[in-house]
Amino acid sequence: MSRSGDALPALLEVMARLRDPARGCPWDLAQSFATIAPYTIEEAYEVADAIDSGDAQRLRDELGDLLFQVVFHARMAEERGWFDFQDVAAAIRDKLLHRHPHVFDTDGAPGSAPRSNPGEHEHAALHRQWEEHKARERAAAALRRGAASPSTLSDVPLALPALSRAVKLGKRAARVGFDWSDAQGVRAKILEELRELDAEIAAARGDTLAEELGDLLFSVANWGRHLHVDPEEALRAANRKFEQRFRRMEQAAADRGLGLGALSAQQWDELWLESKRHDTPESGA
């Protein structure tokens, strides 16, 4: 067996040993699906960070950490007699074959794939086909769970980051025609929500302040969708930019013997403008 062929069975064996009731690791044995789930989410973000860094070795390591999370969940499921890792791999293989009839024949063999450079019309047709497959799968899953009438919004994960989930909910609603006609329509909604938030602040009530701010953020997230900008990634990039600029300000203040807590508003502005001048072209204005 090749090195790559050995690696996965060896990883599964390590996981089995960690969960061995007699000889395993006490920490691993104490875990459950619920306690491991936050680590799974965290590892997915570590993969995203590694991609942003452009560090290939770090990406390899983080993908390994994420794979281990899948192996951990599969092992716990196997212990309960639900399924094992092979079932997980087979299920996603079958799903991909089912969703790509333009690539694979019904038996999973390579079919007549589209030409290497499909046009915009073909891209749109393939996307519709993909979404139709997913919609049928969601409906079937809802019926298995006993839902009488599956919702268009079924299976949008609650654990998604709020901005990403807002976009997904907006996309799902748009499929059945509930959406703004264009980006300008969303912009008008944002201004409306901002006025409502201003009114709440002016009235000094505060009881629905969080609700009004949430409505504003939901509209902003879906404005990004209409502008074909991922708001989650846009905010991640803005966070990185702010962090870089603030660190440069800290260093500049330290170089001048200035304590951050004693800086005046004018000094902060001067440091901020100085830091902005050191931005790379990719980091924005």
Backbone as numpy.savetxt, mean C-alpha at the origin, in Angstrom:
# Nx Ny Nz CAx CAy CAz Cx Cy Cz
18.90 -31.11 -6.96 18.05 -29.91 -6.96 18.93 -28.66 -6.96
18.53 -27.62 -7.69 19.30 -26.39 -7.77 19.28 -25.65 -6.43
20.21 -24.66 -6.31 20.24 -23.85 -5.08 18.89 -23.19 -4.85
18.29 -22.63 -5.94 16.99 -21.99 -5.79 15.91 -23.00 -5.42
16.04 -24.23 -5.93 15.07 -25.26 -5.60 15.19 -25.73 -4.17
16.40 -25.65 -3.58 16.62 -26.05 -2.19 16.13 -25.00 -1.21
16.18 -23.73 -1.60 16.01 -22.63 -0.66 14.62 -22.63 0.00
13.58 -22.80 -0.79 12.23 -22.71 -0.23 11.92 -23.86 0.72
12.20 -25.13 0.35 11.97 -26.21 1.32 12.77 -26.00 2.60
14.00 -25.47 2.47 14.81 -25.23 3.66 14.17 -24.17 4.55
13.61 -23.13 3.94 12.93 -22.09 4.71 11.70 -22.65 5.42
10.95 -23.49 4.74 9.78 -24.11 5.36 10.17 -25.00 6.53
11.31 -25.68 6.41 11.80 -26.52 7.50 12.19 -25.68 8.71
12.85 -24.52 8.45 13.21 -23.62 9.55 11.95 -23.15 10.27
10.92 -22.79 9.52 9.68 -22.32 10.12 9.03 -23.42 10.96
9.04 -24.64 10.43 8.45 -25.76 11.17 9.19 -25.98 12.49
10.52 -25.85 12.46 11.31 -26.04 13.68 11.02 -24.93 14.69
10.89 -23.69 14.21 10.60 -22.57 15.10 9.27 -22.76 15.82
8.33 -23.42 15.15 7.00 -23.62 15.75 6.84 -25.01 16.37
7.94 -25.77 16.46 7.87 -27.10 17.05 7.53 -26.97 18.54
6.44 -27.60 19.00 6.01 -27.42 20.40 7.07 -27.84 21.42
7.90 -28.83 21.06 8.87 -29.33 22.02 10.22 -28.62 21.91
10.63 -28.27 20.69 11.99 -27.74 20.50 12.02 -26.36 19.87
10.88 -25.73 19.71 10.83 -24.48 18.99 11.22 -23.26 19.82
11.07 -22.10 19.20 11.39 -20.82 19.85 10.17 -20.35 20.65
10.34 -20.04 21.92 9.18 -19.61 22.73 8.44 -18.41 22.13
9.18 -17.45 21.58 8.53 -16.27 21.01 7.69 -16.66 19.80
8.27 -17.45 18.89 7.52 -17.85 17.69 6.31 -18.70 18.05
6.46 -19.55 19.05 5.35 -20.39 19.47 4.20 -19.59 20.08
4.53 -18.45 20.66 3.50 -17.63 21.31 2.70 -16.78 20.34
3.13 -16.73 19.08 2.49 -15.83 18.12 1.20 -16.42 17.53
0.37 -15.50 17.02 -0.89 -15.87 16.36 -1.02 -15.03 15.09
-2.06 -15.27 14.32 -2.28 -14.46 13.12 -2.37 -12.98 13.49
-3.07 -12.69 14.57 -3.30 -11.29 14.96 -2.00 -10.61 15.38
-1.14 -11.34 16.11 0.10 -10.70 16.58 1.12 -10.56 15.47
1.07 -11.41 14.47 2.03 -11.35 13.37 1.60 -10.34 12.30
0.29 -10.09 12.18 -0.20 -9.20 11.12 0.50 -7.84 11.09
0.72 -7.16 12.23 1.41 -5.86 12.16 2.82 -5.97 11.58
3.52 -7.08 11.87 4.86 -7.27 11.30 4.77 -7.46 9.79
3.73 -8.14 9.33 3.55 -8.35 7.89 3.38 -7.02 7.18
2.55 -6.15 7.75 2.35 -4.82 7.16 3.65 -4.03 7.18
4.36 -4.09 8.31 5.61 -3.35 8.44 6.63 -3.82 7.41
6.71 -5.13 7.20 7.68 -5.66 6.24 7.34 -5.22 4.81
6.06 -5.10 4.49 5.68 -4.62 3.16 6.18 -3.19 2.95
6.10 -2.38 4.01 6.62 -1.01 3.91 8.14 -0.99 3.82
8.79 -1.94 4.49 10.25 -2.02 4.39 10.66 -2.34 2.94
9.88 -3.17 2.26 10.15 -3.46 0.84 10.02 -2.17 0.02
8.96 -1.40 0.28 8.77 -0.15 -0.45 9.93 0.81 -0.21
10.41 0.88 1.04 11.54 1.75 1.36 12.80 1.29 0.63
12.99 -0.03 0.56 14.17 -0.57 -0.13 14.13 -0.24 -1.62
12.93 -0.30 -2.21 12.78 0.07 -3.62 13.14 1.53 -3.82
12.67 2.40 -2.91 12.99 3.82 -3.00 14.48 4.08 -2.88
15.16 3.27 -2.07 16.60 3.49 -1.84 17.45 3.09 -3.04
16.93 2.20 -3.90 17.70 1.73 -5.05 18.79 0.75 -4.67
18.75 0.25 -3.44 19.77 -0.68 -2.93 19.30 -2.11 -3.22
19.94 -2.78 -4.18 19.49 -4.11 -4.59 19.64 -5.13 -3.47
20.73 -5.08 -2.73 20.92 -6.06 -1.65 19.89 -5.86 -0.55
19.60 -4.60 -0.24 18.59 -4.33 0.78 17.22 -4.82 0.31
16.92 -4.62 -0.98 15.64 -5.10 -1.51 15.55 -6.61 -1.40
16.65 -7.31 -1.73 16.65 -8.77 -1.59 16.36 -9.19 -0.16
17.02 -8.53 0.79 16.83 -8.88 2.20 15.40 -8.59 2.66
14.86 -7.45 2.25 13.51 -7.09 2.68 12.46 -8.01 2.05
12.68 -8.41 0.80 11.77 -9.37 0.18 11.80 -10.70 0.94
12.99 -11.07 1.42 13.09 -12.28 2.23 12.30 -12.16 3.52
12.39 -10.99 4.16 11.63 -10.77 5.40 10.13 -10.85 5.13
9.70 -10.31 3.98 8.27 -10.37 3.65 7.84 -11.80 3.34
8.69 -12.54 2.62 8.39 -13.94 2.32 8.25 -14.74 3.62
9.11 -14.44 4.59 9.04 -15.14 5.87 7.68 -14.92 6.54
7.13 -13.73 6.37 5.81 -13.46 6.94 4.76 -14.38 6.32
4.82 -14.57 5.01 3.88 -15.47 4.33 4.07 -16.90 4.84
5.33 -17.31 4.98 5.63 -18.65 5.47 5.11 -18.83 6.90
5.26 -17.79 7.71 4.80 -17.86 9.12 3.29 -18.05 9.16
2.55 -17.23 8.42 1.09 -17.37 8.40 0.67 -18.74 7.87
1.33 -19.19 6.81 0.98 -20.48 6.23 1.23 -21.62 7.22
2.31 -21.50 7.98 2.62 -22.54 8.96 1.54 -22.59 10.05
1.13 -21.44 10.54 0.08 -21.42 11.58 -1.23 -21.98 11.03
-1.51 -21.70 9.76 -2.72 -22.25 9.15 -2.62 -23.77 9.01
-1.43 -24.25 8.66 -1.22 -25.70 8.53 -1.43 -26.40 9.88
-0.96 -25.76 10.94 -1.14 -26.35 12.27 -2.61 -26.48 12.64
-3.44 -25.61 12.09 -4.88 -25.68 12.36 -5.62 -26.58 11.38
-4.89 -27.10 10.41 -5.50 -27.97 9.42 -6.26 -27.23 8.33
-5.96 -25.94 8.15 -6.67 -25.13 7.16 -6.06 -25.30 5.77
-4.78 -25.01 5.64 -4.05 -25.10 4.38 -2.57 -25.00 4.71
-1.72 -25.24 3.71 -0.27 -25.07 3.92 0.31 -24.15 2.85
1.62 -23.99 2.88 2.27 -23.06 1.95 2.04 -23.48 0.50
2.06 -24.77 0.23 1.84 -25.24 -1.13 0.45 -24.84 -1.63
-0.53 -24.88 -0.74 -1.89 -24.46 -1.11 -1.92 -22.96 -1.44
-1.17 -22.17 -0.66 -1.09 -20.73 -0.92 -0.50 -20.47 -2.31
0.61 -21.16 -2.60 1.27 -20.96 -3.90 0.37 -21.43 -5.04
-0.30 -22.56 -4.85 -1.18 -23.09 -5.90 -2.36 -22.16 -6.13
-2.89 -21.57 -5.06 -4.05 -20.68 -5.20 -3.71 -19.43 -6.00
-2.55 -18.83 -5.73 -2.20 -17.62 -6.47 -1.82 -17.96 -7.91
-1.24 -19.12 -8.12 -0.95 -19.55 -9.50 -2.25 -19.70 -10.29
-3.22 -20.39 -9.70 -4.49 -20.59 -10.38 -5.20 -19.26 -10.65
-5.11 -18.35 -9.68 -5.76 -17.05 -9.85 -5.13 -16.28 -11.01
-3.81 -16.32 -11.10 -3.13 -15.59 -12.18 -3.45 -16.20 -13.54
-3.52 -17.51 -13.61 -3.90 -18.16 -14.87 -5.32 -17.75 -15.27
-6.22 -17.74 -14.28 -7.62 -17.41 -14.55 -7.77 -15.96 -15.01
-6.95 -15.06 -14.44 -7.07 -13.64 -14.77 -6.32 -13.26 -16.05
-5.57 -14.18 -16.63 -4.79 -13.85 -17.82 -5.09 -14.81 -18.98
-6.35 -14.90 -19.39 -6.68 -15.79 -20.51 -6.03 -15.36 -21.82
-5.61 -14.08 -21.88 -4.93 -13.59 -23.08 -3.48 -14.05 -23.13
-2.99 -14.66 -22.04 -1.61 -15.14 -21.99 -1.55 -16.65 -21.92
-2.48 -17.27 -21.15 -2.45 -18.70 -20.94 -3.71 -19.37 -21.48
-3.54 -20.61 -21.96 -4.69 -21.42 -22.33 -5.38 -21.90 -21.05
-6.52 -22.54 -21.22 -7.29 -22.98 -20.06 -6.54 -23.99 -19.20
-5.58 -24.74 -19.80 -4.82 -25.72 -19.02 -3.56 -25.13 -18.41
-3.37 -23.80 -18.57 -2.21 -23.15 -17.97 -1.00 -23.08 -18.87
-1.11 -23.67 -20.06 0.02 -23.59 -20.99 0.06 -22.20 -21.62
1.24 -21.75 -22.08 1.32 -20.44 -22.73 0.36 -20.37 -23.90
-0.44 -19.32 -23.94 -1.40 -19.14 -25.02 -0.94 -18.08 -25.98
-1.88 -17.46 -26.65 -1.54 -16.43 -27.63 -1.49 -15.09 -26.92
-0.32 -14.70 -26.45 -0.16 -13.45 -25.73 -0.27 -12.27 -26.67
-0.63 -11.08 -26.17 -0.70 -9.91 -27.03 0.69 -9.52 -27.51
0.75 -8.75 -28.56 2.05 -8.33 -29.08 2.78 -7.51 -28.02
4.10 -7.39 -28.15 4.92 -6.82 -27.09 4.57 -5.37 -26.80
3.99 -4.68 -27.74 3.65 -3.27 -27.54 2.16 -3.02 -27.78
1.29 -3.51 -26.90 -0.14 -3.30 -27.13 -0.49 -1.82 -27.07
-1.47 -1.43 -27.90 -1.87 -0.03 -27.94 -2.77 0.32 -26.78
-3.17 1.59 -26.74 -3.98 2.08 -25.63 -5.31 1.35 -25.55
-5.93 1.06 -26.72 -7.21 0.37 -26.74 -7.07 -1.03 -26.14
-5.97 -1.73 -26.50 -5.77 -3.08 -25.97 -5.48 -3.05 -24.47
-4.71 -2.05 -24.04 -4.45 -1.90 -22.60 -5.77 -1.72 -21.85
-6.64 -0.88 -22.38 -7.93 -0.62 -21.72 -8.78 -1.88 -21.68
-8.77 -2.64 -22.78 -9.56 -3.88 -22.83 -9.04 -4.90 -21.83
-7.70 -5.02 -21.72 -7.11 -5.95 -20.78 -7.42 -5.53 -19.33
-7.38 -4.23 -19.10 -7.68 -3.73 -17.75 -9.13 -4.04 -17.38
-10.06 -3.83 -18.33 -11.46 -4.14 -18.06 -11.64 -5.63 -17.76
-10.96 -6.45 -18.56 -11.05 -7.89 -18.38 -10.52 -8.29 -17.00
-9.41 -7.68 -16.59 -8.81 -7.94 -15.28 -9.79 -7.56 -14.17
-10.39 -6.39 -14.28 -11.31 -5.92 -13.25 -12.57 -6.79 -13.20
-13.04 -7.24 -14.36 -14.21 -8.12 -14.39 -13.93 -9.44 -13.68
-12.73 -9.99 -13.93 -12.34 -11.22 -13.24 -12.33 -11.00 -11.74
-11.71 -9.90 -11.31 -11.62 -9.63 -9.87 -13.00 -9.42 -9.26
-13.89 -8.74 -10.00 -15.25 -8.52 -9.48 -15.98 -9.85 -9.29
-15.83 -10.77 -10.25 -16.47 -12.07 -10.11 -15.90 -12.84 -8.92
-14.58 -12.73 -8.73 -13.94 -13.41 -7.61 -14.43 -12.84 -6.28
-14.58 -11.51 -6.21 -15.06 -10.89 -4.99 -16.50 -11.32 -4.68
-17.32 -11.37 -5.73 -18.71 -11.77 -5.53 -18.79 -13.21 -5.04
-17.96 -14.08 -5.64 -17.95 -15.49 -5.22 -17.48 -15.61 -3.78
-16.46 -14.83 -3.41 -15.95 -14.88 -2.03 -17.00 -14.39 -1.05
-17.74 -13.34 -1.43 -18.78 -12.82 -0.55 -19.88 -13.86 -0.33
-20.23 -14.57 -1.40 -21.26 -15.60 -1.28 -20.79 -16.75 -0.38
-19.49 -17.07 -0.48 -18.95 -18.12 0.39 -19.04 -17.72 1.85
-18.90 -16.42 2.09 -18.98 -15.92 3.47 -20.42 -15.75 3.93
-21.38 -15.99 3.02 -22.78 -15.91 3.41 -23.42 -14.56 3.20
-22.74 -13.64 2.49 -23.32 -12.32 2.23 -24.44 -12.46 1.21
-25.61 -11.93 1.53 -26.76 -12.05 0.63 -26.55 -11.26 -0.65
-26.03 -10.04 -0.53 -25.80 -9.20 -1.71 -24.46 -8.50 -1.56
-23.40 -9.05 -2.17 -22.06 -8.48 -2.03 -22.01 -7.03 -2.51
-21.32 -6.20 -1.75 -21.20 -4.78 -2.07 -20.10 -4.53 -3.07
-20.24 -3.47 -3.84 -19.17 -3.02 -4.74 -17.90 -2.74 -3.94
-18.07 -2.37 -2.68 -16.93 -1.99 -1.84 -16.40 -3.16 -1.01
-16.87 -4.39 -1.30 -16.42 -5.55 -0.54 -14.91 -5.74 -0.69
-14.29 -6.18 0.39 -12.89 -6.61 0.39 -11.88 -5.49 0.16
-12.26 -4.23 0.39 -11.24 -3.18 0.42 -10.64 -3.24 1.82
-9.38 -3.66 1.96 -8.83 -3.97 3.29 -8.85 -2.78 4.23
-9.32 -3.03 5.45 -9.34 -1.99 6.48 -7.93 -1.59 6.90
-6.98 -2.51 6.74 -5.61 -2.25 7.20 -4.81 -1.39 6.23
-5.37 -1.08 5.06 -4.65 -0.22 4.12 -4.41 1.15 4.75
-3.31 1.82 4.37 -3.16 3.22 4.78 -4.39 4.02 4.34
-4.79 4.98 5.15 -6.06 5.67 4.92 -6.14 6.32 3.54
-5.05 6.95 3.09 -5.08 7.59 1.77 -5.27 6.55 0.67
-4.54 5.45 0.77 -4.66 4.39 -0.24 -6.07 3.80 -0.24
-6.63 3.63 0.96 -7.98 3.04 1.04 -9.02 4.01 0.47
-8.82 5.32 0.69 -9.74 6.30 0.13 -9.75 6.22 -1.39
-8.57 6.06 -1.99 -8.48 5.95 -3.44 -9.16 4.67 -3.92
-8.92 3.56 -3.22 -9.53 2.29 -3.62 -11.05 2.35 -3.53
-11.56 2.95 -2.46 -13.01 3.09 -2.33 -13.57 3.96 -3.46
-12.86 5.03 -3.79 -13.29 5.90 -4.89 -13.30 5.16 -6.22
-12.26 4.35 -6.46 -12.19 3.58 -7.70 -13.34 2.59 -7.81
-13.63 1.90 -6.69 -14.71 0.92 -6.71 -16.04 1.59 -7.00
-16.30 2.72 -6.34 -17.56 3.43 -6.57 -17.65 3.93 -8.00
-16.51 4.33 -8.56 -16.49 4.85 -9.93 -16.88 3.78 -10.95
-16.61 2.52 -10.63 -16.92 1.44 -11.57 -18.41 1.33 -11.84
-19.22 1.74 -10.88 -20.67 1.67 -11.08 -21.26 3.06 -11.33
-20.38 4.03 -11.65 -20.85 5.34 -12.07 -20.92 6.41 -11.02
-20.54 6.09 -9.77 -20.58 7.11 -8.71 -19.19 7.74 -8.61
-19.03 8.91 -9.27 -17.72 9.54 -9.30 -17.88 10.97 -9.82
-16.87 11.79 -9.58 -16.84 13.10 -10.19 -16.56 12.95 -11.69
-17.06 13.86 -12.48 -16.89 13.74 -13.93 -15.45 13.99 -14.35
-14.74 14.84 -13.61 -13.35 15.13 -13.96 -12.63 15.69 -12.73
-11.34 15.98 -12.90 -10.53 16.48 -11.78 -11.04 17.82 -11.27
-11.60 18.65 -12.16 -12.12 19.94 -11.73 -13.29 19.78 -10.76
-14.09 18.75 -11.00 -15.20 18.47 -10.10 -14.72 18.13 -8.70
-13.61 17.36 -8.63 -13.07 17.01 -7.32 -12.48 18.25 -6.64
-11.84 19.10 -7.45 -11.27 20.33 -6.89 -12.37 21.20 -6.27
-13.49 21.30 -6.95 -14.61 22.07 -6.41 -15.09 21.46 -5.09
-15.10 20.14 -5.02 -15.51 19.46 -3.78 -14.53 19.76 -2.66
-13.24 19.81 -2.99 -12.22 20.13 -1.99 -12.45 21.53 -1.42
-12.74 22.48 -2.29 -13.00 23.85 -1.82 -14.24 23.89 -0.94
-15.25 23.10 -1.31 -16.47 23.02 -0.49 -16.15 22.45 0.89
-15.37 21.37 0.92 -15.02 20.76 2.19 -14.14 21.69 3.03
-13.27 22.46 2.37 -12.43 23.41 3.09 -13.28 24.51 3.73
-14.30 24.98 3.01 -15.20 25.99 3.58 -15.94 25.44 4.79
-16.37 24.17 4.68 -17.08 23.56 5.81 -16.15 23.41 7.02
-14.90 23.08 6.76 -13.94 22.97 7.86 -13.68 24.33 8.48
-13.54 25.36 7.65 -13.34 26.73 8.16 -14.53 27.15 9.03
-15.74 26.81 8.58 -16.94 27.17 9.34 -16.95 26.46 10.69
-16.52 25.22 10.71 -16.46 24.47 11.96 -15.45 25.10 12.92
-14.31 25.51 12.36 -13.29 26.16 13.19 -13.80 27.50 13.72
-14.45 28.28 12.84 -14.95 29.60 13.24 -16.02 29.49 14.33
-16.84 28.45 14.23 -17.90 28.26 15.22 -17.37 27.75 16.55
-16.10 27.31 16.54 -15.45 26.81 17.76 -16.22 25.68 18.41
-16.95 24.90 17.57 -17.68 23.76 18.13 -16.72 22.60 18.39
-16.03 22.20 17.34 -15.02 21.17 17.50 -15.54 19.75 17.54
-16.87 19.56 17.71 -17.38 18.20 17.85 -17.31 17.42 16.54
-17.34 18.11 15.40 -17.24 17.41 14.11 -16.02 17.86 13.33
-15.04 18.43 14.03 -13.83 18.92 13.36 -13.08 17.78 12.66
-12.92 16.66 13.36 -12.23 15.51 12.78 -12.99 14.97 11.57
-14.32 14.97 11.65 -15.13 14.49 10.53 -14.95 15.37 9.30
-14.96 16.70 9.51 -14.79 17.62 8.38 -13.39 17.52 7.78
-12.39 17.36 8.65 -11.03 17.19 8.14 -10.92 15.89 7.35
-11.57 14.84 7.84 -11.57 13.56 7.13 -12.21 13.68 5.76
-13.33 14.43 5.67 -13.98 14.63 4.37 -13.04 15.35 3.40
-12.30 16.33 3.92 -11.35 17.07 3.09 -10.25 16.14 2.58
-9.69 15.33 3.48 -8.61 14.42 3.09 -9.10 13.38 2.08
-10.34 12.88 2.28 -10.90 11.91 1.34 -11.00 12.53 -0.05
-11.44 13.78 -0.12 -11.57 14.45 -1.41 -10.20 14.68 -2.05
-9.21 15.05 -1.23 -7.86 15.27 -1.76 -7.29 13.98 -2.32
-7.50 12.87 -1.60 -7.01 11.58 -2.07 -7.61 11.24 -3.43
-8.89 11.51 -3.60 -9.53 11.18 -4.87 -9.24 12.21 -5.96
-8.83 13.41 -5.57 -8.31 14.36 -6.56 -7.03 13.78 -7.16
-6.19 13.23 -6.31 -4.98 12.57 -6.80 -5.31 11.47 -7.79
-6.36 10.68 -7.48 -6.78 9.62 -8.40 -7.14 10.17 -9.77
-7.89 11.26 -9.78 -8.29 11.85 -11.06 -7.11 12.49 -11.79
-6.10 12.92 -11.04 -4.91 13.50 -11.65 -3.87 12.43 -12.00
-4.21 11.16 -11.75 -3.30 10.03 -12.00 -2.03 10.15 -11.16
-2.20 10.62 -9.93 -1.11 10.71 -8.97 -1.49 9.88 -7.76
-0.61 8.97 -7.34 -0.87 8.16 -6.15 -0.66 9.05 -4.92
-1.73 9.39 -4.20 -1.57 10.31 -3.07 -0.71 9.73 -1.95
-0.75 8.42 -1.77 0.09 7.80 -0.74 1.56 8.00 -1.07
1.94 7.75 -2.32 3.33 7.93 -2.72 3.71 9.40 -2.73
2.76 10.26 -3.13 3.03 11.70 -3.13 3.33 12.19 -1.71
2.55 11.70 -0.74 2.77 12.11 0.65 4.06 11.50 1.19
4.35 10.27 0.82 5.63 9.66 1.24 6.80 10.49 0.73
6.70 10.93 -0.53 7.78 11.75 -1.10 7.88 13.10 -0.38
6.73 13.69 -0.05 6.74 14.95 0.68 7.34 14.78 2.07
7.04 13.64 2.70 7.64 13.35 4.01 9.16 13.26 3.91
9.62 12.54 2.88 11.07 12.40 2.70 11.72 13.76 2.47
11.07 14.59 1.65 11.61 15.92 1.34 11.67 16.77 2.60
10.60 16.75 3.40 10.58 17.53 4.64 11.68 17.06 5.58
11.83 15.74 5.70 12.84 15.19 6.60 14.24 15.62 6.17
14.52 15.55 4.87 15.84 15.97 4.37 16.10 17.44 4.66
15.08 18.27 4.39 15.25 19.71 4.62 15.44 20.01 6.11
14.65 19.34 6.97 14.74 19.63 8.39 16.09 19.18 8.94
16.59 18.05 8.49 17.91 17.60 8.94 19.00 18.59 8.53
18.88 19.15 7.31 19.86 20.16 6.89 19.76 21.40 7.76
18.53 21.78 8.15 18.37 22.93 9.04 19.02 22.66 10.39
18.80 21.44 10.92 19.42 21.09 12.19 20.94 21.20 12.12
21.51 20.70 11.02 22.96 20.73 10.87 23.47 22.17 10.73
22.73 22.98 9.96 23.13 24.37 9.78 23.08 25.12 11.11
22.05 24.87 11.90 21.95 25.53 13.20 23.08 25.08 14.12
23.39 23.78 14.10 24.48 23.28 14.95 25.81 23.87 14.53
26.03 24.00 13.22 27.28 24.59 12.73 27.47 26.02 13.21
26.36 26.71 13.46 26.41 28.11 13.89 26.26 28.27 15.40
26.20 27.13 16.08 26.07 27.18 17.53 24.73 27.66 18.00
23.69 27.43 17.19 22.34 27.89 17.54 21.52 26.74 18.12
20.84 27.00 19.21 19.93 26.00 19.77 18.58 26.06 19.09
18.04 24.90 18.68 16.78 24.90 17.93 15.64 25.53 18.71
15.58 25.27 20.00 14.48 25.79 20.80 14.50 27.30 20.97
15.66 27.92 20.68 15.78 29.37 20.87 15.66 30.16 19.57
15.43 29.45 18.44 15.38 30.14 17.16 14.09 30.96 17.04
14.21 32.13 16.45 13.04 32.96 16.19 12.36 32.47 14.90
11.14 32.94 14.67 10.43 32.58 13.44 11.22 33.01 12.21
11.84 34.17 12.28 12.63 34.65 11.14 13.84 33.75 10.89
14.50 33.30 11.97 15.65 32.42 11.80 15.23 31.07 11.21
14.08 30.57 11.67 13.58 29.32 11.08 13.34 29.50 9.58
12.72 30.62 9.19 12.45 30.88 7.78 13.74 30.94 6.98
14.75 31.60 7.53 16.03 31.71 6.83 16.69 30.35 6.65
16.65 29.54 7.71 17.22 28.19 7.61 16.45 27.33 6.61
15.12 27.48 6.61 14.29 26.70 5.69 14.61 27.06 4.24
14.70 28.35 3.94 15.02 28.79 2.57 16.41 28.33 2.17
17.33 28.39 3.10 18.69 27.92 2.82 18.70 26.43 2.52
17.94 25.67 3.31 17.86 24.23 3.10 17.24 23.90 1.75
16.18 24.65 1.37 15.52 24.41 0.08 16.47 24.60 -1.08
17.41 25.54 -0.93 18.36 25.80 -2.03 19.28 24.61 -2.28
19.37 23.70 -1.31 20.22 22.52 -1.48 19.44 21.32 -1.99
18.15 21.47 -2.27 17.36 20.37 -2.83 17.94 19.95 -4.17
17.86 18.62 -4.42 18.18 18.14 -5.77 16.99 18.41 -6.66
17.17 18.43 -8.01 16.03 18.70 -8.90 14.88 17.75 -8.68
15.17 16.48 -8.27 14.11 15.49 -8.10 13.31 15.70 -6.82
13.88 16.46 -5.86 13.22 16.54 -4.55 12.17 17.62 -4.48
12.03 18.44 -5.49 10.92 19.40 -5.55 11.29 20.74 -4.99
10.33 21.68 -5.12 10.59 23.06 -4.71 10.10 23.29 -3.30
